Amino acid sequence: MERSTYHLEDTGDLISPALVYYRDIILDNTKRAIQMAGGSQYLWPHVKSHKAAGMINMQIDLGITRFKCATIAEAEMTAEAGKNAAVHIIVAYPLIGPNVSRYLRLAKAYPGAVFYAIGDDFDSLSILAKEARGEGMSVNVLIDTDMGMHRTGVPFEKLKALYERCAALEGLSMKGLHCYDGHRNDRDLNQRKALAEESDRKALDIREALKQQGLECEIMVMGGTPSFPCRTGQEQFYLSPGTIFISDWATCSKFPDLTFPPGAALFTRVVSHQTENTFTLDLGCKGIASDPAGDRGIIAGLDEARPVFQSEEHWVFSLPAGQELPPIGSVQYVIPTHVCPTSALYPELLVAQGGKIVDTWPVNARNRKITY
């Protein structure tokens, strides 16, 4: 990564560490994703990558009106940001315990938005249906389908039967399938496509069988960032990437076909020279995600720097013998390996354009609860 891409001017008063979003890069990435998808109407992006209303507003301005959320707080943030845009919002997480009533109260509070729940368990969805009936409501539901990740979702052999049972529950309105394949991390695009096509055929066959029985099953929300290019140009699908709009080091290094440059960097400073070939940044594990395992980021313009160890507020790097260390107090820009959990570590995102900080986006849904 070129340092010049992330260089900021007038940083004397900028507190480090800070997370900077580069507006021009993110705009370009989003426009490219829209083009690849065949139009903004085919995108259903995940907001967990940023949890910021500012990002949602930018995407709405580009014609995107469908969003996927992991928490009730994210859904509330999205509904508020999109209250003049008739947004469609999926809460892509099983509604259990108090989240059932929270979801119903939120949906009532924003009648201009279209909400969808997901589920993979008949008893849980029966509770949702019962509480919805008590509120005089009907909840749109997508059945969560296990595409092979084995985290949540119904396996294909049980999918049709569950869908049929749920369709008979008063209080639920069955709308389709939620099909996330987060395990699809094959480096080779052709391999990813072949595996995605195999699981897609199974999901489409089940959808067709349900429709032949007179059951509504129109919406199919498919995949994440790695499998995004596997389904572009297919009008029967909504595509649901999250990371791709901001991008990060893992996306760039793992998937050569996903040439979306990272649009976020951690602004940090050198605080110490411990040896002749080591230096320390003020960027500990409280400032950058430790998920996934392995290197947590790279320093733009210092490709030779290797992480030695990281503690809560410090990150020690080494350089080859004889290479000059960056001066104490100097600014560095770290591209996170995984931007999504990194974004959640900060109360606000600094928005840069033309080498200057031009805006600040609160990370509105960083906490689990806003109002509901």
C-alpha positions, 0 to 999 in steps of 0.5 A: 500500500502506498503511503501517499494514498493515505497521507493527511495534512495538518495532523498536529492536533489529531489525536492518535490512534484514530480510524480514518475513512477515505471518502473518495476511495469508498465512493469509488468502491461503492460505485464499482460494486453497483456497476458489478451488481447490475444496479443499486437495486440488486444490492443489500449491503451489510451495515455491520462493517461500519455501524455509521449512519453517515455511510448509509446516507452516502449509499442512499444518495447512490440509490441503495435502499436495502440494508442488512443489520446484525443488531437491533441498534443497527436496524434502528440506526438504518431506519432513522437514516433512511426514514425518507428513502423507504428502506428495506431492513433485514435483521440478519440474526435470530430474534431471541429473548427480549430482541423479539419485542424490541424488533416489533416495537422498532418496526412499529416506530418506523412504518415507512421502512420494510423490516424482515426477520430471519430464523432457522428454528420453528419454535423460535419463529412461533414465539415471534409469530405469537408476539406479532399477533399480540401486537396486531402485526405480521412479520416478514420472514426470510428463512436462514439457509445453511450454505455450508458455514454451519453457524446458523441456518437450516440445512437444505434437506430440512429447508422446505419442510420448515418453510412450509410449517412457518408459512402456516403460522399466523403472524408471519409473512414468508418472503424468501431465503437468506443465504450467507456463505461466509466460509466461501474463502477460496482464493481462486475465483473460478473455484468460488464460483463453482462452489457457489453455483452448486449451493445456489442450484439447491436453494433455487430448486427449493424456492421453485418447489415452494412456489409451485405449492403456492407459497411466496418465496421471491426474495433471495439474499445471497452471500457476502464479500468474497462470493459477491463476484460469483453472483453478479448479473443474476437478477433473481438474487440480491447481493449482500456484501459488507466489507467490499465498500470500505475494503481492507487488507484481508480482502486485497491480499486473499482475493486477487479478483476483488481489486477494491482498494482499502478505504480506511486506515488507522492514524497512529504515531511512533512512540518509542525506539526500543532497539536498533531495529524495532519501533513502537506504535501507539496502536495496541489491540484496543485500537485494531481488531484481533480477528482473524488470527495472524497479522492485524494490519500492515503499515502503508509504505513500510512493507518490510516492517514485521509485527513483533508483539502487541499489547493493549496500547502498544504495537512493536514492529521490527525492520531489517538490520540497517534500515532507518527507523521511522522517527519518534513522533512520526505519523504512520498509516496502518491498513487493518486486516479486518475493518469491520470489527476495527470500526466498532472500536471507535466512537467516531470515524474521521472522514478524509478527502483530498488529504484533509479531514472534512467530516466526522461520522459517529459510529451510531450503532457501536453499542447494542442499544440506542432507543429500542 
